[in-house]
Structures are given as C-alpha cells and as structure tokens.
Amino acid sequence: MRKRSKYRPKGVRIDTMAYVQSGFKKFDEINVAVDLRIKNHAAMESLRTGIASRDEMDVLIGQGNMTEALSRLRPDLGADWAPEIKAGQDALLEVIRRGVATNKFICRADELVAINLVTQIHDAQLDQVNVKDLEMAMDIIGKDWRNGKCRPIIVKEPETV
C-alpha cells in the first residue's frame, strides 16, 4: 500500500481585501454581536435560576476563556482584573465539577457573584475590541488547549496498585 502524502493545499481567499477590512471592524458592527451577548446572558440567567444544562455551561466556559485571553492579549482590556477573572473561572469550575455527575448545575451566592463579574468584564471588553482582537484571543485559547494549560473538569485520580 502506498503511503499518503502529508501535503495539503492551503485554502484560497476569494476577496482578501474584504477579509482584511473585516478585521478592523468593531465587534458591535458584525452580525453575531447581539447573538453572542444574548447567548452569554441567557446562560448566566439559566445558571442563576438553577436550570442550566451542559450547553449553557459550555457557553460560560467559553466566555471565561475569552475574557482571560483578551486580558492577556491587550493589557488595557482588563489585565488589572486578572485576579477577579481567575476567581470567576475557579468558581465556574467548582460549579461544573459538582454538577457534572447529576447534570444539575447549582451555584452558591459567592460563586454566582464571581461568575457574574466575569460576565460584566467580558461585556466591557466586547465594547472595545475589534474582530482581529477576537481572532487573536481565540488563537491564544487554542494554543493553551494544545499545550495542555487548560484545567480538566473531571480529575482522574491516580490508580493504586
């Protein structure tokens, strides 16, 4: 059997100028801006009322990751809020770890306050970013994922012999 080639051709951009110009647009000028904000706030509301599902928790995880990545990308986007962002991510992780077995994600008051603060920081960041900033933040998140810097939700305990 013949070995397959590793060569894969790159994609071709039909309109490169439109692609470059879209990176300079403010986030609020693109179509998905309102949808993203509604999705984030709906996930927070379902967590607050105690009816959150795994999909909503995934939305909140993505929101927290994006908040952290944007603050790391540009210091003016919340680098001074880094401890609060970390506390919100820790609180969300604890809520998810408690609820992963039962699919009931219920948080305590201090956890809800911390997660809600991350949501507010993320909204303030989205008011100031452009599309290119979001793409670069997604690259940071992907790099962290590939390098194993993300914390697992289900922690495997070491096997005893």
C-alpha positions as CSV (number, residue, x, y, z in Angstrom):
1,M,0.0,0.0,0.0
2,R,1.3,3.4,-0.9
3,K,2.0,6.0,1.8
4,R,-0.2,9.0,1.7
5,S,1.4,12.4,1.3
6,K,1.3,14.9,4.1
7,Y,0.9,17.8,1.7
8,R,-2.4,19.6,2.0
9,P,-3.0,22.7,-0.2
10,K,-3.9,25.9,1.6
11,G,-7.3,27.5,1.3
12,V,-7.8,30.3,-1.2
13,R,-9.4,33.6,-0.1
14,I,-11.6,34.9,-2.8
15,D,-11.8,38.5,-1.6
16,T,-8.7,39.3,0.5
17,M,-9.4,42.9,0.9
18,A,-12.8,42.2,2.5
19,Y,-11.1,39.8,4.8
20,V,-8.5,42.3,5.9
21,Q,-11.1,45.1,6.3
22,S,-13.4,42.8,8.4
23,G,-10.6,42.6,11.0
24,F,-10.7,46.3,11.6
25,K,-14.4,46.4,12.2
26,K,-15.6,46.9,15.8
27,F,-17.2,43.9,17.3
28,D,-20.6,45.6,17.6
29,E,-20.7,46.2,13.9
30,I,-20.8,42.5,12.9
31,N,-23.9,40.3,12.7
32,V,-23.2,37.9,15.5
33,A,-22.5,40.5,18.2
34,V,-26.1,40.6,19.5
35,D,-26.5,36.9,19.3
36,L,-23.3,36.3,21.3
37,R,-24.3,38.7,24.0
38,I,-27.8,37.2,24.3
39,K,-26.3,33.7,24.4
40,N,-23.9,34.7,27.3
41,H,-26.6,36.4,29.3
42,A,-29.1,33.6,28.8
43,A,-26.6,31.1,30.1
44,M,-26.0,33.3,33.1
45,E,-29.7,33.6,33.7
46,S,-30.2,29.8,33.5
47,L,-27.4,29.3,35.9
48,R,-28.9,31.8,38.3
49,T,-32.3,30.2,38.2
50,G,-30.8,26.7,38.6
51,I,-31.9,25.2,35.2
52,A,-28.5,25.4,33.4
53,S,-27.6,22.5,31.1
54,R,-24.2,21.4,29.8
55,D,-24.6,23.5,26.7
56,E,-25.1,26.7,28.8
57,M,-22.1,25.7,31.0
58,D,-20.0,25.3,27.8
59,V,-21.1,28.9,26.8
60,L,-19.9,30.2,30.2
61,I,-16.6,28.3,30.0
62,G,-16.0,29.9,26.6
63,Q,-16.9,33.3,27.9
64,G,-14.4,32.9,30.8
65,N,-11.7,31.7,28.5
66,M,-12.3,34.6,26.1
67,T,-12.2,37.1,28.9
68,E,-8.9,35.8,30.1
69,A,-7.4,35.6,26.6
70,L,-8.5,39.2,25.8
71,S,-6.9,40.5,29.1
72,R,-3.7,38.6,28.2
73,L,-3.8,39.9,24.6
74,R,-4.2,43.6,25.4
75,P,-3.5,44.9,28.9
76,D,-6.0,47.7,28.5
77,L,-8.7,45.1,28.2
78,G,-8.7,44.0,31.8
79,A,-5.2,43.0,32.8
80,D,-5.9,44.8,36.1
81,W,-8.9,42.5,36.6
82,A,-6.9,39.3,36.3
83,P,-7.5,38.1,39.9
84,E,-11.2,38.6,39.6
85,I,-11.2,36.8,36.2
86,K,-9.3,33.9,37.8
87,A,-11.7,33.8,40.8
88,G,-14.7,33.7,38.4
89,Q,-13.1,30.8,36.4
90,D,-12.4,28.9,39.6
91,A,-16.0,29.4,40.8
92,L,-17.4,28.2,37.5
93,L,-15.1,25.2,37.6
94,E,-16.3,24.2,41.1
95,V,-19.9,24.6,40.0
96,I,-19.3,22.3,37.0
97,R,-17.4,19.7,39.0
98,R,-20.2,19.5,41.5
99,G,-22.9,19.2,38.8
100,V,-21.2,17.0,36.2
101,A,-22.5,13.8,37.7
102,T,-26.1,14.9,38.2
103,N,-26.4,17.4,35.3
104,K,-27.7,19.9,37.9
105,F,-25.5,23.0,38.0
106,I,-26.4,25.0,41.0
107,C,-24.0,27.6,42.4
108,R,-23.6,29.3,45.8
109,A,-24.0,33.0,46.2
110,D,-20.3,33.8,46.3
111,E,-19.7,31.7,43.1
112,L,-22.6,33.5,41.3
113,V,-21.2,36.9,42.2
114,A,-17.7,35.9,40.8
115,I,-19.1,34.5,37.6
116,N,-21.4,37.5,37.1
117,L,-18.4,39.8,37.5
118,V,-16.6,37.9,34.7
119,T,-19.7,38.4,32.5
120,Q,-19.6,42.1,33.2
121,I,-15.9,42.3,32.4
122,H,-16.5,40.3,29.2
123,D,-19.3,42.8,28.1
124,A,-17.0,45.7,28.7
125,Q,-14.2,44.0,26.7
126,L,-16.6,43.4,23.8
127,D,-17.5,47.1,23.7
128,Q,-13.8,47.9,23.0
129,V,-12.5,45.1,20.8
130,N,-12.4,44.6,17.0
131,V,-12.7,41.4,15.1
132,K,-9.0,40.9,14.8
133,D,-8.6,41.1,18.6
134,L,-11.2,38.3,19.0
135,E,-9.4,36.1,16.4
136,M,-6.1,36.6,18.2
137,A,-7.7,35.8,21.5
138,M,-9.2,32.6,20.0
139,D,-5.6,31.7,18.8
140,I,-4.4,32.1,22.4
141,I,-7.1,29.8,23.7
142,G,-6.3,27.2,21.1
143,K,-2.6,27.4,21.9
144,D,-3.3,26.9,25.6
145,W,-5.5,23.9,24.7
146,R,-2.9,22.3,22.6
147,N,-0.1,22.9,25.2
148,G,-2.2,21.3,27.9
149,K,-2.6,24.5,30.0
150,C,-6.3,24.1,30.4
151,R,-7.7,22.6,33.6
152,P,-9.7,19.4,33.2
153,I,-13.2,19.3,34.6
154,I,-13.1,15.7,35.7
155,V,-9.9,15.0,37.5
156,K,-8.7,11.4,37.2
157,E,-7.3,10.0,40.5
158,P,-4.1,8.1,40.3
159,E,-4.5,4.3,40.2
160,T,-3.4,2.4,43.3
161,V,-1.9,-1.0,42.9
